[in-house]
Amino acid sequence: MEQKKGDEKGKRLHLHEYRKELLERVKNEEKKEDIINEFNIKRGKGLTSPTTSTTTEETRLLMEYIDRANMFNISKHNEKRGKYLKLRKFFKAKRNQQIEIYAKCGSESIHKVGKVSTVGRDFVMITNLKERMWIPYSIIESANIPFGIPNYSNTHQHFLYDNNLRNKLILQFGETVSKRNLLMQQFFEESLQTNLEAWKETWVVAHLRGDEKKIGKILSCKDNKLALSFFGESSHINLIDLKYVETIRIMTMFSYLFKRFTKDSSLG
C-alpha cells in the first residue's frame, strides 16, 4: 500500500494531462460573485485581482492602522524620527486648514496660528493674512486644531489632473514636476534649506538661538547656511541655529530701521 502511494506521488504528468486536470479543478471550483470585476468587464476594463480576501474598505482601514502602528513603533525606538513622522502625518492631513503651533524659541514660548501651506521633510510652512512662517519640527512642542474650528478630514487637498498633464507626468516626469511648485510639493518632501532657496529676494525675520533676530532679504540658502542681505550688509546664519523664519511687513521693517538709526546716532 505504501509503495502504491509512493508511485502515485512520484508519477509524472505530461502537459496535456496537467492542463486537463487544471481545467477540471477550475470547473469544480466554487464560484464567488465579484461585483467590482462585473462592472469592470461591462466597461471594457478587464479583470483585476483582489489585493486581499477582505472588502476594499476593510483593506484601506487596515492599511491606515498598520501605517499608524508602524509610526508609533518607530517613535518608541527613535524619539526624534518618530516626532518628525507624527508631525508630517498631522500636517499633511490638515493641508490648507487652520492649525495652531506651540513652540519654544530660546527662553520665549511662541504660539502661531495659520493655514498649512507646505509640509516639508523637516519643517512646516503656515500662512495667515499678515505673514508666512517657516517652522522647523525641532522646535515644535505641540500642534493642534484651534478651538471652535471644524475638524475636516483631508479636504481641499485634491489636485486636478487633466489628460495633457497626465501624459506629461508619464513621459516627462522630472521636467514637468520641476516647473510647478505645487507638483513638487505633491511628489517630494522638501527640506527647509531647499524651500528657503526658492524664496530668494523675500524680506524675512530670522529668529535665532538666544532670542537674537536677523532681518534681511534672502540671498540664498545652501550648504546649511541662510544668507541674508540688509541694505548692503550681508549675514550668514547656520540653519542649526535657526529657530523659525517669518516674512516681514513694511511697517515693521521701517520701525526696525528707525530703532537702528537712533541707536547708531546715540553711540556716535
C-alpha positions as CSV (number, residue, x, y, z in Angstrom):
1,M,0.0,0.0,0.0
2,E,2.8,2.4,0.9
3,Q,4.7,1.6,-2.3
4,K,1.5,2.4,-4.3
5,K,1.2,5.8,-2.6
6,G,4.8,6.5,-3.4
7,D,4.3,5.6,-7.0
8,E,1.3,7.9,-7.3
9,K,3.2,10.7,-5.6
10,G,6.2,10.3,-8.0
11,K,4.1,10.0,-11.1
12,R,5.0,12.5,-13.8
13,L,2.2,14.4,-15.6
14,H,2.5,15.4,-19.2
15,L,1.5,18.8,-20.3
16,H,-1.9,17.8,-21.8
17,E,-2.6,15.8,-18.7
18,Y,-1.8,18.7,-16.4
19,R,-3.9,21.1,-18.5
20,K,-6.8,18.7,-18.3
21,E,-6.5,18.3,-14.6
22,L,-6.2,22.0,-14.1
23,L,-9.3,22.8,-16.2
24,E,-11.2,20.2,-14.2
25,R,-10.3,21.8,-10.9
26,V,-11.3,25.3,-12.3
27,K,-14.6,23.8,-13.4
28,N,-15.3,22.3,-10.0
29,E,-14.1,25.4,-8.1
30,E,-16.7,27.3,-6.1
31,K,-17.6,30.5,-7.9
32,K,-17.8,33.7,-6.0
33,E,-19.5,36.8,-7.1
34,D,-17.2,39.8,-7.7
35,I,-19.3,43.0,-8.3
36,I,-16.1,45.1,-9.0
37,N,-14.9,42.8,-11.8
38,E,-18.5,42.5,-13.1
39,F,-18.6,46.3,-13.7
40,N,-15.0,46.3,-15.0
41,I,-16.0,43.8,-17.7
42,K,-19.1,45.9,-18.6
43,R,-16.9,49.0,-19.0
44,G,-14.3,47.1,-21.0
45,K,-11.6,47.5,-18.4
46,G,-10.9,43.8,-18.0
47,L,-10.4,41.8,-14.8
48,T,-8.4,42.9,-11.7
49,S,-7.0,40.7,-9.0
50,P,-8.1,41.5,-5.4
51,T,-5.3,42.6,-3.1
52,T,-6.8,40.8,-0.1
53,S,-9.6,38.5,0.8
54,T,-11.5,41.3,2.6
55,T,-13.5,44.1,1.1
56,T,-11.8,47.2,-0.3
57,E,-12.9,49.5,2.6
58,E,-11.6,47.0,5.2
59,T,-8.3,46.8,3.3
60,R,-7.9,50.6,3.3
61,L,-8.7,50.8,7.0
62,L,-6.2,48.0,7.7
63,M,-3.5,49.8,5.8
64,E,-4.1,53.0,7.7
65,Y,-4.0,51.1,11.0
66,I,-0.7,49.3,10.0
67,D,0.8,52.7,9.0
68,R,-0.1,54.3,12.3
69,A,1.1,51.3,14.3
70,N,4.4,51.4,12.5
71,M,4.8,55.1,13.2
72,F,4.2,54.7,16.9
73,N,6.5,51.7,17.0
74,I,9.3,53.8,15.4
75,S,8.7,56.5,18.0
76,K,9.4,54.1,20.8
77,H,12.9,53.3,19.4
78,N,13.8,56.7,17.9
79,E,12.0,59.6,19.5
80,K,13.3,62.3,17.2
81,R,12.4,60.4,14.0
82,G,9.0,59.4,15.5
83,K,8.3,63.1,16.3
84,Y,9.0,64.2,12.7
85,L,6.9,61.4,11.3
86,K,3.9,62.2,13.5
87,L,4.1,65.9,12.8
88,R,4.3,65.3,9.0
89,K,1.3,63.0,9.2
90,F,-0.7,65.5,11.1
91,F,0.2,68.5,8.9
92,K,-0.4,66.6,5.7
93,A,-3.9,65.6,6.9
94,K,-4.6,69.3,7.7
95,R,-3.2,70.8,4.5
96,N,-4.9,74.1,3.6
97,Q,-6.7,74.0,7.0
98,Q,-6.3,76.2,10.1
99,I,-3.9,74.9,12.8
100,E,-2.1,76.2,15.8
101,I,1.5,75.5,16.8
102,Y,3.1,75.8,20.2
103,A,6.9,76.1,20.1
104,K,9.9,77.1,22.2
105,C,12.3,79.8,20.8
106,G,15.1,80.2,23.3
107,S,13.5,81.4,26.5
108,E,10.4,82.6,24.7
109,S,7.3,80.4,24.2
110,I,5.5,81.2,21.0
111,H,2.1,80.4,19.7
112,K,1.4,80.6,15.9
113,V,-1.9,80.2,14.1
114,G,-2.3,79.8,10.3
115,K,-3.2,77.6,7.4
116,V,-0.9,74.7,6.4
117,S,0.7,75.7,3.1
118,T,3.7,73.4,2.7
119,V,4.7,70.2,4.6
120,G,8.4,69.6,4.3
121,R,10.8,66.9,5.4
122,D,11.9,68.9,8.5
123,F,9.6,71.9,8.6
124,V,6.1,73.2,8.0
125,M,5.1,76.5,6.4
126,I,1.9,78.2,7.6
127,T,0.3,81.4,6.3
128,N,-2.2,83.9,7.6
129,L,-3.4,87.3,6.4
130,K,-0.2,89.0,7.8
131,E,2.7,86.7,7.3
132,R,4.2,83.5,6.1
133,M,6.1,81.3,8.6
134,W,8.7,78.5,8.3
135,I,8.8,76.5,11.5
136,P,11.2,73.6,11.9
137,Y,9.8,70.4,13.5
138,S,12.7,70.5,16.0
139,I,11.2,73.5,18.0
140,I,7.6,72.4,17.9
141,E,6.2,71.3,21.3
142,S,2.6,70.7,20.2
143,A,0.3,71.2,17.2
144,N,-3.4,71.2,17.2
145,I,-6.6,72.5,15.6
146,P,-7.8,75.8,17.2
147,F,-10.8,75.6,19.4
148,G,-14.0,76.3,17.5
149,I,-12.6,75.3,14.1
150,P,-14.3,72.4,12.4
151,N,-12.1,69.3,12.1
152,Y,-12.2,68.3,8.4
153,S,-10.7,65.1,7.1
154,N,-8.4,65.6,4.1
155,T,-10.5,68.2,2.5
156,H,-9.4,70.6,-0.3
157,Q,-6.3,68.5,-0.9
158,H,-7.2,67.0,-4.3
159,F,-5.1,68.1,-7.3
160,L,-7.0,68.1,-10.6
161,Y,-5.1,66.3,-13.4
162,D,-6.1,66.8,-17.0
163,N,-5.2,64.3,-19.7
164,N,-2.4,66.5,-21.0
165,L,-0.8,66.8,-17.6
166,R,-1.2,63.1,-17.0
167,N,0.7,62.3,-20.2
168,K,3.4,64.7,-19.3
169,L,3.8,63.1,-15.9
170,I,4.2,59.7,-17.5
171,L,6.5,60.7,-20.3
172,Q,8.4,63.8,-18.9
173,F,8.1,63.4,-15.1
174,G,11.2,65.3,-14.0
175,E,10.8,68.2,-16.4
176,T,7.1,68.6,-15.7
177,V,7.3,68.4,-11.9
178,S,10.4,70.7,-11.6
179,K,8.5,73.6,-13.3
180,R,5.5,73.5,-10.9
181,N,5.8,74.2,-7.2
182,L,2.5,72.6,-6.4
183,L,3.6,69.3,-8.1
184,M,6.9,69.4,-6.3
185,Q,5.1,69.6,-3.0
186,Q,2.8,66.8,-4.2
187,F,5.6,64.3,-5.1
188,F,8.5,65.4,-2.9
189,E,9.2,66.4,0.7
190,E,11.4,69.5,0.5
191,S,13.9,70.3,3.2
192,L,13.9,73.8,4.9
193,Q,17.0,74.6,3.0
194,T,15.6,73.9,-0.5
195,N,12.4,75.7,0.3
196,L,14.0,78.9,1.5
197,E,16.3,78.8,-1.6
198,A,13.1,79.1,-3.7
199,W,12.1,82.3,-1.8
200,K,15.0,84.4,-2.9
201,E,14.5,88.2,-2.7
202,T,11.9,87.8,0.1
203,W,12.3,90.0,3.2
204,V,12.2,87.9,6.3
205,V,13.0,87.9,10.0
206,A,15.2,85.0,11.1
207,H,14.7,84.1,14.8
208,L,17.9,82.6,16.2
209,R,19.0,80.9,19.4
210,G,19.3,83.2,22.4
211,D,16.4,85.4,21.4
212,E,18.5,87.0,18.6
213,K,16.9,88.2,15.4
214,K,18.3,88.9,11.9
215,I,16.3,90.9,9.3
216,G,17.1,90.9,5.6
217,K,16.4,89.8,2.1
218,I,17.1,86.2,1.3
219,L,20.1,85.9,-1.0
220,S,20.5,82.1,-0.9
221,C,20.1,79.1,1.3
222,K,22.7,76.4,0.6
223,D,25.4,74.4,2.4
224,N,23.3,74.5,5.6
225,K,23.5,78.3,5.7
226,L,20.9,81.1,5.1
227,A,22.4,84.2,3.5
228,L,20.6,87.5,4.2
229,S,21.2,91.0,2.8
230,F,20.2,94.2,4.7
231,F,20.9,97.3,2.6
232,G,24.4,96.2,1.6
233,E,25.3,94.3,4.8
234,S,25.2,90.5,4.4
235,S,25.0,87.9,7.1
236,H,25.2,84.1,7.1
237,I,23.2,82.0,9.5
238,N,23.7,78.4,10.3
239,L,20.4,76.5,9.8
240,I,21.1,74.6,13.0
241,D,20.9,77.9,14.9
242,L,17.7,78.9,13.2
243,K,14.5,78.7,15.3
244,Y,12.0,79.9,12.8
245,V,11.6,82.4,9.9
246,E,8.7,84.7,9.1
247,T,8.1,87.3,6.4
248,I,8.4,90.9,7.5
249,R,5.8,93.7,6.9
250,I,6.9,97.0,5.6
251,M,5.9,98.9,8.7
252,T,7.9,96.5,10.9
253,M,11.0,97.0,8.7
254,F,10.7,100.8,8.9
255,S,10.4,100.5,12.7
256,Y,13.5,98.4,12.8
257,L,15.4,100.8,10.6
258,F,14.4,103.7,12.8
259,K,15.4,102.0,16.0
260,R,18.8,101.0,14.5
261,F,19.4,104.5,13.2
262,T,18.6,106.1,16.6
263,K,20.9,103.5,18.3
264,D,23.8,104.3,15.9
265,S,23.2,108.0,16.4
266,S,23.4,107.8,20.2
267,L,26.6,105.7,20.0
268,G,28.1,108.3,17.6
